Amino acid sequence: MKAAVYYETGGPEVFRYEDVPDPTVRRGGILVEIKAVAIQGGDTLHRQGGLLATTPHIVGYQAAGIVREVGEGVADRRVGQHVVCTMGFGSHAELASVPVRTSYVLPDSLPFDVGASIPIEFGTADDCLFEFGHLKAGEIVLVQAGASGVGLAAIQLAKAAGAKLVIATASSDERLARLKEYGMDHGINYAREDLAARTYALTDGHGADLVVDSVGGKTLEASIAALAYRGRISWVGQAGRETEAPQIWPIMQKNGSITGVFLGAEFGVQPGRTYPMIEKLIARVALGELRVAIDRTFPLSEAADAHRYIEARKAFGRVILAP
């Protein structure tokens, strides 16, 4: 099979488009012919400096495709089914061998690129808002990096859950204008506006009851500054790629809280909760209650260009690789 591989970590230029051996189906698993890869922020971070589980290494956490082969002991999957899968690595390829418990059946009517963009993005947003963020109807939500996959999902889920106001940040007025289509009430251009001051102005001095922050670093410090008294922050990533630890002590002055959120750990520890949650989110997307934004599709052979595009912070929603 063809795959986008690398032999050492670094910039997008480390990618090579090569022939590698086909993976084999394992007991309790399925072999999937990949049709769409939704590139995750973690994919770019892993390529920059993560551990190489294999050499050459195939990066990637999530992809959708067609079941080609079913392993021994698997009774609830069949050849030809459309599925989306999460994995520790291996999505940037034509084939992937995954445990059946990390796959979710997609309705045949759902496009592969849309299906490939649901579990991690919407599952993470759901956990940030509800499982760990304890969002209640009537509260004010601030979503950092609103044009990201998690950001777009969080905006929609918060609005649907009855948030009083959904505020989101982006680096351009054009992105903010588009976010209104997904349920954002007010946008803040973080490139030229003071986040905390603007948040307090929009909320009559109250601040945000809950912040979803996938950026970290100085952005997390700004999230704390914009927080309401006794507010909560769901901190879900380090997309800002800053190496210096943020100063979080000011949250004490607000008796606020920060909860780290990592959906991957929940997948492993709480599958009885997370699996049906993802199934429900897929169903809501299929029904049109929630929407996936696809920014651009690159062929798998151009994985380096796709990663460069993401790291340039040009994308609105998901960037897809098509094998």
C-alpha positions as CSV (number, residue, x, y, z in Angstrom):
1,M,0.0,0.0,0.0
2,K,1.0,3.6,-0.3
3,A,1.5,5.7,2.8
4,A,2.8,9.1,3.9
5,V,5.7,8.1,6.2
6,Y,8.7,9.6,7.9
7,Y,11.9,8.3,9.4
8,E,12.6,11.1,11.8
9,T,10.5,13.8,13.3
10,G,10.6,17.4,12.1
11,G,8.8,19.8,9.8
12,P,6.4,18.7,7.1
13,E,9.4,18.1,4.8
14,V,10.1,14.8,6.6
15,F,7.2,13.1,4.8
16,R,7.9,10.6,2.1
17,Y,5.2,9.0,0.0
18,E,6.2,5.4,-0.3
19,D,5.1,1.8,-0.7
20,V,5.0,-0.1,2.6
21,P,3.7,-3.6,3.5
22,D,-0.1,-4.0,3.8
23,P,-1.2,-4.3,7.4
24,T,-2.9,-7.6,8.4
25,V,-6.2,-8.0,10.2
26,R,-5.8,-9.1,13.8
27,R,-8.1,-11.1,16.1
28,G,-10.8,-8.8,17.3
29,G,-10.0,-6.3,14.6
30,I,-10.9,-5.1,11.1
31,L,-8.9,-4.1,8.1
32,V,-10.1,-0.8,6.6
33,E,-9.6,0.7,3.2
34,I,-9.2,4.3,4.0
35,K,-11.1,6.9,2.0
36,A,-10.6,10.0,4.1
37,V,-8.2,11.1,6.8
38,A,-9.1,14.0,9.0
39,I,-5.8,15.5,10.1
40,Q,-5.7,16.2,13.8
41,G,-3.7,18.8,15.6
42,G,-2.1,16.0,17.5
43,D,-0.9,14.5,14.1
44,T,1.1,17.7,13.4
45,L,2.5,17.7,17.0
46,H,3.5,14.1,16.8
47,R,5.2,14.6,13.4
48,Q,7.2,17.5,15.0
49,G,8.5,15.6,17.9
50,G,6.6,12.5,19.0
51,L,7.9,9.0,19.5
52,L,8.3,6.7,16.4
53,A,6.4,3.6,17.2
54,T,7.5,2.1,13.9
55,T,10.2,2.8,11.3
56,P,9.1,4.2,8.9
57,H,6.3,5.7,10.9
58,I,2.8,6.4,9.7
59,V,1.2,9.1,11.8
60,G,-2.5,9.8,12.3
61,Y,-5.3,9.3,14.8
62,Q,-8.5,9.2,12.7
63,A,-9.8,8.0,9.3
64,A,-12.9,6.8,7.6
65,G,-13.3,4.1,5.0
66,I,-14.7,0.7,4.0
67,V,-14.3,-2.6,5.9
68,R,-12.2,-4.8,3.7
69,E,-11.6,-7.8,6.1
70,V,-13.0,-8.9,9.4
71,G,-10.8,-10.6,12.0
72,E,-11.5,-13.7,14.1
73,G,-13.9,-13.0,16.9
74,V,-15.6,-10.0,15.4
75,A,-19.4,-10.5,15.0
76,D,-20.7,-6.9,14.6
77,R,-18.8,-5.8,11.5
78,R,-19.1,-7.0,7.9
79,V,-17.1,-6.5,4.7
80,G,-18.4,-3.4,2.9
81,Q,-19.5,-1.4,5.9
82,H,-18.6,2.2,6.1
83,V,-16.8,3.1,9.4
84,V,-14.7,5.8,11.0
85,C,-11.8,4.6,13.2
86,T,-9.6,6.2,15.8
87,M,-6.1,4.8,16.3
88,G,-2.8,5.5,18.1
89,F,-1.1,6.0,14.7
90,G,-1.5,4.8,11.1
91,S,-4.2,7.0,9.5
92,H,-2.0,8.5,6.7
93,A,-2.2,5.4,4.5
94,E,-4.4,3.5,2.2
95,L,-5.1,0.7,4.7
96,A,-5.4,0.5,8.5
97,S,-5.7,-2.5,10.8
98,V,-7.6,-1.4,14.0
99,P,-9.4,-3.1,16.9
100,V,-13.1,-3.2,16.2
101,R,-13.8,-1.4,19.5
102,T,-12.2,1.7,18.1
103,S,-14.4,1.8,15.0
104,Y,-17.9,3.3,14.6
105,V,-20.4,2.4,11.8
106,L,-21.3,5.3,9.5
107,P,-24.6,5.6,7.7
108,D,-23.9,5.0,4.0
109,S,-25.4,8.5,3.3
110,L,-22.7,10.2,5.3
111,P,-19.7,11.3,3.1
112,F,-16.4,9.8,4.2
113,D,-14.7,13.2,4.7
114,V,-17.6,14.2,7.1
115,G,-17.5,10.9,8.9
116,A,-13.7,11.1,9.3
117,S,-14.2,14.4,11.1
118,I,-16.5,13.4,14.0
119,P,-15.2,11.2,16.8
120,I,-12.2,13.1,18.1
121,E,-13.5,16.6,17.3
122,F,-17.1,16.3,18.5
123,G,-16.3,13.9,21.3
124,T,-13.6,16.2,22.7
125,A,-16.0,19.2,22.5
126,D,-18.7,17.2,24.2
127,D,-16.5,16.2,27.1
128,C,-15.1,19.8,27.4
129,L,-18.6,21.1,27.7
130,F,-20.6,18.5,29.6
131,E,-18.6,15.7,31.2
132,F,-15.9,17.9,32.6
133,G,-17.2,21.4,31.9
134,H,-20.6,20.8,33.6
135,L,-22.3,23.3,31.3
136,K,-25.8,24.3,32.3
137,A,-28.4,26.1,30.1
138,G,-28.3,29.8,30.5
139,E,-24.5,30.0,31.0
140,I,-21.9,31.9,28.9
141,V,-19.4,29.9,27.0
142,L,-16.1,31.1,25.4
143,V,-14.6,28.9,22.8
144,Q,-10.9,29.6,21.9
145,A,-9.9,28.9,18.3
146,G,-13.5,28.7,17.2
147,A,-12.5,27.8,13.6
148,S,-10.8,24.6,14.6
149,G,-12.5,21.2,14.5
150,V,-13.0,21.1,18.2
151,G,-14.0,24.8,18.3
152,L,-16.7,24.4,15.6
153,A,-18.1,21.4,17.4
154,A,-18.1,23.2,20.8
155,I,-19.9,26.2,19.4
156,Q,-22.7,24.0,18.0
157,L,-23.0,21.8,21.0
158,A,-23.1,24.7,23.5
159,K,-25.7,26.5,21.5
160,A,-27.9,23.4,21.2
161,A,-27.6,22.9,24.9
162,G,-29.1,26.3,25.7
163,A,-26.0,28.4,26.4
164,K,-27.0,32.0,27.0
165,L,-24.2,33.3,24.9
166,V,-21.6,31.6,22.8
167,I,-18.5,33.7,22.3
168,A,-15.6,32.5,20.1
169,T,-12.2,33.7,19.0
170,A,-10.4,33.7,15.7
171,S,-7.6,35.5,14.0
172,S,-9.6,37.2,11.3
173,D,-12.9,38.9,10.9
174,E,-13.7,36.7,7.9
175,R,-13.5,33.6,10.1
176,L,-15.6,35.1,12.8
177,A,-18.3,36.0,10.2
178,R,-18.4,32.4,9.1
179,L,-18.7,31.2,12.7
180,K,-22.0,32.9,13.1
181,E,-23.5,30.2,10.7
182,Y,-22.6,27.6,13.4
183,G,-24.2,29.3,16.3
184,M,-21.7,31.9,17.6
185,D,-23.3,34.9,19.1
186,H,-20.2,37.2,19.4
187,G,-16.8,36.9,18.0
188,I,-13.5,38.3,19.2
189,N,-10.5,38.8,16.9
190,Y,-7.7,37.9,19.2
191,A,-5.1,39.4,16.8
192,R,-6.3,42.9,17.5
193,E,-8.7,42.8,20.5
194,D,-8.1,42.3,24.3
195,L,-9.8,39.0,25.0
196,A,-10.7,39.7,28.6
197,A,-11.8,43.3,28.2
198,R,-14.0,42.3,25.2
199,T,-15.5,39.3,27.0
200,Y,-16.5,41.4,30.0
201,A,-17.9,44.1,27.7
202,L,-20.0,41.5,25.9
203,T,-21.3,40.0,29.1
204,D,-22.0,43.1,31.1
205,G,-19.0,42.5,33.4
206,H,-19.9,38.9,34.1
207,G,-17.2,37.0,32.1
208,A,-17.4,33.5,30.7
209,D,-18.8,30.7,32.9
210,L,-17.0,28.1,30.9
211,V,-14.1,28.3,28.5
212,V,-13.0,25.7,26.1
213,D,-9.3,26.2,25.4
214,S,-7.4,24.0,23.0
215,V,-4.5,26.5,22.6
216,G,-2.8,26.7,26.0
217,G,0.2,28.9,26.7
218,K,-0.5,32.7,26.7
219,T,-4.0,31.9,25.4
220,L,-4.8,30.0,28.6
221,E,-3.7,33.0,30.6
222,A,-6.1,35.1,28.6
223,S,-8.8,32.5,29.2
224,I,-8.3,32.9,32.9
225,A,-8.5,36.6,32.6
226,A,-11.8,36.4,30.8
227,L,-13.3,33.9,33.3
228,A,-16.3,34.7,35.5
229,Y,-16.1,34.3,39.3
230,R,-16.1,30.5,40.0
231,G,-15.9,29.9,36.3
232,R,-14.5,26.7,34.7
233,I,-11.9,26.1,32.0
234,S,-11.7,22.9,30.0
235,W,-8.1,22.8,28.8
236,V,-7.8,20.4,26.0
237,G,-4.6,21.0,24.1
238,Q,-1.4,22.8,23.3
239,A,-2.2,24.0,19.8
240,G,-0.2,27.2,20.4
241,R,3.0,25.0,20.6
242,E,4.5,27.3,23.3
243,T,7.2,25.7,25.4
244,E,6.9,28.1,28.3
245,A,4.4,27.0,31.0
246,P,1.4,29.4,31.4
247,Q,1.0,31.3,34.6
248,I,-2.3,29.9,36.0
249,W,-2.1,31.3,39.5
250,P,-4.6,34.2,38.8
251,I,-7.4,31.6,38.7
252,M,-7.2,31.4,42.5
253,Q,-8.4,35.0,42.7
254,K,-11.6,33.9,41.0
255,N,-12.0,30.6,42.9
256,G,-12.1,29.1,39.4
257,S,-11.0,25.7,38.1
258,I,-9.1,24.3,35.2
259,T,-9.7,20.7,34.1
260,G,-7.4,18.9,31.7
261,V,-9.4,17.0,29.1
262,F,-7.9,14.1,27.0
263,L,-10.5,12.1,25.1
264,G,-7.9,9.4,24.3
265,A,-7.7,8.5,28.0
266,E,-11.4,8.3,28.3
267,F,-11.6,6.0,25.3
268,G,-9.4,3.6,27.2
269,V,-10.7,4.0,30.7
270,Q,-14.4,4.7,30.2
271,P,-15.4,3.0,26.9
272,G,-18.9,2.3,28.2
273,R,-19.5,6.0,28.4
274,T,-17.5,7.3,25.4
275,Y,-18.6,4.7,22.8
276,P,-22.3,5.5,22.9
277,M,-21.5,9.2,23.1
278,I,-19.6,9.1,19.8
279,E,-22.4,7.0,18.2
280,K,-25.0,9.7,19.2
281,L,-22.8,12.4,17.8
282,I,-22.4,10.6,14.5
283,A,-26.2,10.2,14.4
284,R,-26.7,13.9,15.1
285,V,-24.4,14.8,12.2
286,A,-26.2,12.4,9.9
287,L,-29.6,14.0,10.9
288,G,-28.2,17.5,10.2
289,E,-28.4,18.6,13.8
290,L,-24.7,19.2,13.8
291,R,-22.4,20.2,10.9
292,V,-18.9,19.4,9.9
293,A,-16.9,22.1,8.1
294,I,-14.4,20.8,5.5
295,D,-11.9,23.4,4.5
296,R,-9.8,21.6,1.9
297,T,-8.9,18.2,0.6
298,F,-5.3,17.1,-0.3
299,P,-4.3,13.8,-1.9
300,L,-2.4,11.6,0.4
301,S,0.8,12.1,-1.7
302,E,0.7,15.8,-0.6
303,A,0.6,15.1,3.1
304,A,3.5,17.6,3.6
305,D,1.5,20.4,2.0
306,A,-1.6,19.6,4.0
307,H,0.4,19.8,7.3
308,R,2.0,23.1,6.2
309,Y,-1.5,24.4,5.4
310,I,-2.7,23.5,8.9
311,E,0.4,24.9,10.6
312,A,-0.1,28.2,8.7
313,R,-3.5,28.5,10.6
314,K,-5.4,29.0,7.3
315,A,-8.0,26.3,7.8
316,F,-11.6,26.8,8.7
317,G,-12.6,23.3,10.1
318,R,-11.1,20.1,8.9
319,V,-8.3,19.5,6.4
320,I,-8.7,16.1,4.7
321,L,-6.3,13.7,3.1
322,A,-7.7,11.4,0.3
323,P,-5.7,8.2,-0.4
